[in-house]
Amino acid sequence: MIPKSATNSPYLSRITINSSSGGGGGSAGWQEVTFADGTAVGQGYGITYAASPVAGFEHRLTIDINSSTNYLSKALAAYVYFDTGETTASLSSSQSLVMAVRIECSIDPTDVIVTDAGADFSLAAFLANDVPNTATMGVWSGAFYDHAFAGPRLFATAHGDFSVDTTIGGGGSQITTDINNDLYQGPNIIIQPVQTGTGAAPLLGIQRAMTNHWFDDNSAAKSNVLDNNSIQRSPFGGDTGTGTIHVGGMFSQFIRNAGIAQSKTIDFNIRYLLAVQ
């Protein structure tokens, strides 16, 4: 039994994992990507990347006032990644493979991420066979702050597929949690792998991801359920791909209501699980 994660996250502090040292490849238990491990790429954004000064968080990323034409794009979104070193080939023959990525954050309702009605901020966890802009297999999944409506902001889903540069967001998959009272603490994505090829030459693919979101009710009444457990399914992530498993977070914003985007800063952790048998 792996001990409960020693973290400030109320989500991971509730997780225990049974594992053994058998099998080939993969790591036992959740692994943390430290600031020293992470690499940040701005792509369509000017960024500042530093160790977080906030206790309990490893990473701080600031994006400038630039904006995208979509919620998230693998070619434009800023991202922080870590190369796990696990090859798709080493994982392709695993009889049992569990893959998950978690972004931990704590976005307060008073943060500019929430209050800036001129731009919708997006964030997602991802797992792919390379860095986002060159990956050919994998998925990203998370959420964006939707400012299309008056009153309490809605936190809506956003997810996409690395085999093409596609994003699905909003629509009927909005999370109706009142974010004026809640601290949003990030998405957790569980990846469904697929094995193709033959027994002699198996190939690893990423089928899709299932995602849930953690909210901490910050209201005096504590009237909301803490774990929203809103499940979303990402699109197909690609049959096969070579390379090594990369994990991390993607960040973006796009103009809303003909506004002007403000710079945004987020403190966060990246954790991942690659467990095989």
C-alpha positions, 0 to 999 in steps of 0.5 A: 500500500502506497501512503496517501500523498503528502500534499496540500491537495484535498483531492490527492490526500484521499487517494491510496493506490495498491501496487507492486514492483512486478511488471515492466516499465512504469512507476509505482504510485503518483509521481510529482513533477517538480519545478526543476523537472518542468520545462515551459514553452510559450508558443503563442504567448509571452510567459514567465515561468518560475518556482511558485512562491505559494506554499504547497505548489511547485510551478508558477506560470504567467501568460501575457495579454495575447489570446487564441482563437480557440479554447486550447490549441496544441500549436498555440497554447503555452505549456509546461511539460515533463518527459517521463522517459517511458517509451510507448514501446516499453508500455505497449505489451503491458497486460494492465496499464493505468495512466493518469495526469492531475493538475492541482491548483487553487483558483479563487473567485476573486482572481483575475482568471475568474473576473476578467470578462474580456477573455476566457482562461483555459487550462488542461492536463495532457498526456502525449507521445511528445511535446504538444506542438509535435505530438501525434498521439494523446489527449488533453482535457480540462476546463475554461472560464466561460464569460458568455453569460451574465451573473455567476461564471460557469466553468465549462469543459474543454478537451482535445486530441493530439492526433489532430489539432482539435478542441471541443468545448462548452456547449451542453457540457457546462459545469454549473457549479457557482464559482463565485463561492468555490475554489477550483482545484483542477482537473484529473484525467484518467487515460484509456489506452488501446493496444493494436498490432500483433502479439509479436509487435504490439503498439500502444495508442491513446483511446480517450480520457475521462476527466473529473474536476475538484471544487472546494466550497468556499462559501460560509454555508458550505452548501455545495458538494466538494467533489463535483465529479463532473465526468467528461470524455475526450475525443479519440487520441490516436491509434499508435505513436512512437516516442516517450510519454510526456505529461503536463499542463496547457494554458490559454485564453481567448477574447470574449465580448470584444474585450481585451485580455489581461495577463493571468498567473496560475500556481499549480502542481503536476502529478502523473501515474503510470502503473503497469502489471 
